[in-house]
Amino acid sequence: MDSTEHLLKELTEVHGVPGYEAEVRALMRRYLEPLGALEQDKIGSVVCRQPGAADTPRVMLAAHMDEIGFMVKHVTKEGFLKFVQLGGWFDQVLLGQRVVVKSAKGDVVGVMGAKPPHLLTAEERTKVVEKKTMYIDIGASTAEEVAAAGVRVGDSVVPLADFRILANPKTYLSKAFDDRVGCAAMVQVMQELLTSGHPNALYGAATVMEEVGLRGATTSVELVNPDVAIVLESDIAGDVPNIKEEECAVKMGKGPSLLMYDARMIPNLRLRDLAMDTAQELGQPLQVSVMEGGATDGASIHLYGLGVPTVVLAVPARHIHSHSAIIHRDDFDGLVRLVVALVRKLDAETVARLTA
């Protein structure tokens, strides 16, 4: 396992659902501390300020630390946990999956359960089981046993899934690639630029609570006050069965992607074109993506103050917003390479032209 694989393994396996990012924040602080001066906003986003050849322009890299998960909302008298979702989950991917409840006494393993198929009517078997009928089973039989395990209402719940290198050794399977893959890319970009230099002041923002409304981006952008921003994300890979090319043409292993549109942001067109031109100069394949449902931290960042020229660059991932997603190493390396080159171009004159 090389250093990149180790970084991705550490970042994806650590826990941190929206509002409960302490563990992943500690890990990100450890990686970012050698790369610049650290600051933190009052809801938990971490910003690493890396000086360059000039104090301006202020270039913001943003990637969110939180992963989708759950929170315990009720304990039944029989010892089952009812939950609320933190971030977007499809009912179809939940049933039978293992989870970790982050209790006061430590991690408690459980499984998502529901009424077994043997007891369903023929009509019920044709319908998707809804989250509201599911529960988390930690092996308890009473509410008192749950309490003895340290579990209580308000505890966060995280998918139980580890990092694996697959049959194609360039493909990786893990939870939380959305958006720990962006966090890992930010770390590697800042490591490279620390030694090679850049004509600007660089700010790496590891944001919180993106999955529940882009909250960390809204506060951390106040801390940075950027002149330009690059959001590092995971994207949807459409190269799986039952997705038409016109729905999503992005393919895993064919290069990082650039979001031309999402539900809450259209990128700055000159910055978009600069990213595309830079990729072409590098000989780096760059896919383009249109995401009609959903948004990224860029939605909050690009509306800060009088506006911030912003673009979203991403690593395509299969099966995001489930317990396990798949990415390709070439796409990750390509994203890092492209962002390093793009940041090196963002001097005062170039950034001024983005909004001229």
C-alpha positions in Angstrom: 0.0 0.0 0.0 1.6 3.3 -1.1 1.2 6.7 0.6 -1.8 7.7 -1.5 -3.6 4.4 -0.7 -2.7 4.8 3.0 -4.1 8.4 3.0 -7.4 7.3 1.4 -7.7 4.4 3.7 -7.2 6.5 6.8 -9.6 9.2 5.7 -12.4 6.9 4.5 -12.3 4.6 7.5 -12.3 7.3 10.2 -15.8 8.3 11.4 -17.6 11.6 11.1 -21.2 12.2 10.1 -22.6 15.7 9.9 -22.3 17.6 13.2 -20.1 14.8 14.6 -16.8 15.4 12.7 -14.4 15.3 15.7 -12.6 12.1 14.6 -12.1 13.1 11.0 -11.3 16.7 12.0 -8.4 15.5 14.2 -7.0 13.4 11.4 -7.3 16.3 8.9 -5.6 18.6 11.4 -2.7 16.1 11.7 -2.2 16.0 7.9 -2.6 19.8 7.4 -0.5 21.0 10.3 2.8 20.6 8.5 1.4 22.5 5.5 0.5 25.8 7.0 -1.1 27.7 9.8 -4.4 26.2 11.1 -7.5 28.1 12.0 -11.0 26.8 12.9 -14.4 28.3 12.6 -17.0 28.0 15.4 -18.8 25.0 14.0 -15.8 22.9 13.3 -14.4 23.5 9.8 -10.6 23.6 9.6 -8.7 26.1 7.4 -5.0 25.7 6.6 -3.3 28.9 5.4 -0.3 28.3 3.2 1.6 31.5 2.3 2.9 31.8 -1.3 4.8 34.4 -3.3 2.1 37.0 -2.6 -0.6 37.7 0.0 -3.2 37.9 -2.8 -5.1 36.6 -4.5 -6.6 34.3 -1.8 -7.2 30.9 -3.3 -9.6 28.6 -1.4 -9.6 24.9 -1.8 -12.7 23.3 -0.2 -13.6 19.7 0.6 -16.1 18.5 3.1 -15.1 16.1 5.9 -18.6 14.8 6.8 -20.0 11.5 5.5 -23.7 10.5 5.3 -24.9 8.6 8.4 -27.6 8.6 11.0 -28.5 9.7 14.6 -30.3 7.7 17.2 -33.7 9.4 17.8 -35.5 6.8 20.0 -34.9 3.6 21.9 -37.8 1.2 22.1 -38.6 -0.7 25.3 -37.5 -3.9 23.5 -34.1 -2.4 22.9 -34.2 -1.4 19.2 -32.9 2.0 17.9 -35.0 4.2 15.7 -33.0 6.8 13.7 -33.0 9.9 11.6 -30.8 10.2 8.5 -28.0 12.7 8.3 -27.5 13.3 4.6 -29.3 11.6 1.7 -29.9 7.9 1.9 -32.0 5.7 -0.5 -34.1 3.2 1.3 -32.9 0.4 -1.0 -29.3 0.5 0.2 -29.9 0.3 3.9 -31.6 -3.0 4.9 -29.2 -5.6 6.3 -26.2 -3.2 6.4 -23.9 -3.1 9.5 -23.4 0.2 11.3 -21.4 1.6 14.2 -23.2 3.5 17.0 -20.8 6.0 18.6 -21.8 5.6 22.2 -20.5 7.2 25.4 -18.7 3.9 26.2 -17.3 3.4 22.7 -18.3 1.9 19.4 -21.3 -0.4 19.4 -21.9 -2.5 16.3 -25.4 -3.1 15.0 -27.4 -4.0 11.9 -30.3 -2.3 10.1 -33.3 -4.5 10.4 -37.0 -4.6 9.4 -39.8 -7.1 9.3 -38.5 -10.3 7.7 -39.7 -11.3 4.2 -41.2 -14.5 5.5 -43.8 -12.5 7.4 -44.7 -10.1 4.5 -47.7 -10.5 2.3 -47.1 -11.1 -1.4 -48.0 -7.4 -2.1 -45.6 -6.1 0.6 -42.7 -8.1 -0.9 -43.0 -6.1 -4.1 -42.5 -2.8 -2.3 -39.3 -1.1 -1.1 -39.0 -1.2 2.7 -39.1 2.4 4.0 -36.6 3.8 6.4 -39.4 4.7 8.8 -40.1 1.0 9.4 -36.4 0.1 9.9 -34.5 -0.1 13.2 -31.0 -0.7 14.4 -30.4 -3.9 16.3 -27.4 -4.0 18.6 -28.4 -7.4 20.1 -30.2 -5.9 23.0 -33.6 -7.1 24.3 -34.5 -4.2 26.6 -34.0 -0.4 26.8 -31.9 -1.1 29.9 -29.5 -3.2 28.0 -29.1 -0.4 25.4 -28.4 2.1 28.2 -25.8 -0.3 29.7 -24.0 -0.3 26.4 -23.8 3.5 26.6 -26.1 4.1 23.7 -28.5 7.0 24.0 -30.6 9.4 21.9 -28.4 11.8 20.0 -25.6 9.3 19.4 -24.3 9.3 15.8 -24.4 6.2 13.6 -21.8 5.5 10.9 -21.7 2.8 8.2 -19.4 -0.1 9.0 -17.2 -0.5 5.9 -13.5 -0.7 5.4 -11.1 0.3 2.6 -10.3 -2.4 0.1 -8.1 -2.5 -3.0 -10.1 -4.5 -5.6 -9.3 -7.0 -8.4 -8.1 -4.1 -10.6 -5.5 -2.7 -8.2 -6.2 0.8 -9.4 -9.8 0.6 -8.0 -10.6 1.2 -4.4 -13.8 0.3 -2.4 -14.7 2.2 0.8 -17.3 4.2 2.5 -17.2 8.0 2.6 -15.4 8.7 -0.7 -18.0 11.5 -0.7 -16.0 13.6 0.2 -13.0 12.2 1.8 -11.6 11.8 -1.7 -11.7 15.6 -1.9 -10.0 15.9 1.5 -7.2 13.6 0.4 -6.8 15.5 -2.9 -6.6 18.8 -0.9 -3.9 17.4 1.3 -1.8 16.1 -1.6 -2.2 19.4 -3.6 -1.0 21.4 -0.6 1.9 19.0 0.0 3.0 19.5 -3.6 2.6 23.3 -3.6 4.4 23.7 -0.2 7.6 22.6 -2.0 7.1 23.9 -5.5 5.5 27.3 -4.5 2.5 29.2 -5.8 1.9 32.9 -6.8 -0.9 33.4 -4.2 -2.1 32.7 -0.7 -3.6 29.2 -0.5 -6.3 28.2 1.9 -7.3 24.6 2.3 -10.8 24.4 4.0 -12.0 21.0 5.4 -15.6 21.8 5.9 -18.3 20.3 8.1 -22.0 19.5 7.6 -22.0 19.7 3.8 -24.5 16.8 3.6 -27.1 18.6 5.6 -27.0 22.0 3.9 -23.5 23.2 3.1 -23.2 24.7 6.6 -19.4 24.5 7.0 -18.8 26.2 3.7 -21.0 29.1 4.7 -18.9 29.8 7.8 -15.4 28.8 6.6 -15.7 31.1 3.6 -16.1 34.0 6.1 -12.7 32.9 7.6 -11.0 32.8 4.2 -12.5 35.7 2.3 -11.4 34.2 -0.9 -10.8 35.8 -4.3 -11.3 32.5 -6.1 -12.3 29.0 -5.1 -11.9 25.4 -6.2 -14.2 22.8 -4.7 -12.9 19.3 -4.6 -15.6 16.7 -4.7 -16.8 13.2 -5.6 -18.9 12.9 -8.7 -21.4 10.4 -10.0 -19.9 7.8 -12.4 -22.6 6.8 -14.9 -20.8 3.7 -16.3 -23.1 1.2 -14.5 -26.2 -0.7 -15.8 -29.4 1.2 -16.4 -27.9 4.7 -16.7 -28.2 6.3 -20.2 -25.3 8.3 -21.5 -27.4 11.4 -21.8 -28.2 11.0 -18.1 -24.6 10.8 -17.1 -21.6 10.3 -19.4 -19.0 10.4 -16.7 -17.0 7.1 -16.5 -14.7 5.8 -13.8 -11.1 5.7 -14.9 -11.4 8.2 -17.7 -10.1 11.2 -15.7 -11.4 13.7 -13.1 -14.6 15.7 -13.9 -15.6 19.3 -14.0 -19.2 20.2 -13.0 -20.7 22.4 -15.7 -23.9 22.8 -13.7 -25.5 21.7 -10.5 -28.8 22.5 -8.8 -27.3 25.6 -7.0 -24.3 26.7 -9.0 -23.0 27.4 -12.5 -19.2 27.8 -12.4 -17.5 31.0 -13.3 -17.0 30.5 -17.0 -13.5 31.9 -17.3 -12.3 29.8 -14.4 -14.1 26.8 -16.0 -12.3 27.4 -19.3 -9.0 28.0 -17.5 -9.3 24.6 -15.9 -10.2 22.9 -19.2 -7.3 24.6 -21.0 -4.9 23.6 -18.2 -6.0 20.0 -18.5 -5.4 20.1 -22.2 -2.0 21.6 -21.8 -1.1 18.8 -19.3 -2.5 16.1 -21.5 -4.8 15.3 -18.6 -8.2 13.8 -19.6 -11.0 15.8 -18.1 -14.6 14.8 -18.2 -17.6 17.2 -17.9 -20.6 16.6 -15.7 -24.0 18.0 -15.3 -25.7 17.3 -11.9 -29.4 18.3 -12.0 -30.1 17.1 -8.5 -27.8 18.1 -5.6 -25.2 20.7 -4.9 -21.7 21.2 -3.4 -20.0 23.6 -1.1 -19.5 25.8 -4.1 -23.2 26.8 -3.8 -22.4 28.7 -0.6 -18.9 29.8 -1.5 -19.7 31.4 -4.8 -22.3 33.7 -3.2 -20.0 35.0 -0.5 -19.8 38.8 -0.4 -20.0 40.2 -3.9 -19.4 36.8 -5.3 -16.4 34.4 -5.6 -15.4 32.8 -9.0 -15.8 29.1 -8.2 -15.4 25.8 -10.0 -16.0 22.2 -8.9 -13.5 19.5 -9.8 -14.2 15.9 -8.8 -13.3 12.2 -8.8 -16.0 10.0 -10.4 -17.3 7.4 -8.0 -19.7 4.5 -8.4 -22.4 3.8 -5.7 -22.0 7.1 -3.8 -24.4 7.7 -0.9 -24.3 4.0 0.0 -22.2 2.0 2.4 -19.4 1.4 -0.2 -18.3 3.4 -3.3 -15.6 2.7 -5.9 -13.1 5.1 -7.3 -10.2 4.8 -9.8 -6.6 5.8 -8.8 -6.0 7.4 -12.2 -8.9 9.8 -11.6 -7.6 10.8 -8.2 -4.0 11.3 -9.4 -5.3 13.3 -12.4 -7.4 15.6 -10.1 -4.3 16.3 -7.9 -2.2 17.0 -11.0 -4.7 19.4 -12.5 -5.4 21.3 -9.3 -1.7 21.9 -8.7 -1.2 23.3 -12.2 -4.4 25.4 -11.9 -3.4 27.0 -8.6 0.0 27.8 -10.0 -1.7 29.9 -12.7 -3.9 31.9 -10.3 -1.8 35.0 -9.9 -3.3 38.5 -9.3 -3.6 39.3 -13.0 -5.2 36.0 -13.9 -7.7 36.1 -11.1 -8.6 39.8 -11.9 -9.5 38.7 -15.4 -12.0 36.1 -14.1 -14.5 38.8 -13.3 -13.4 41.6 -15.6 
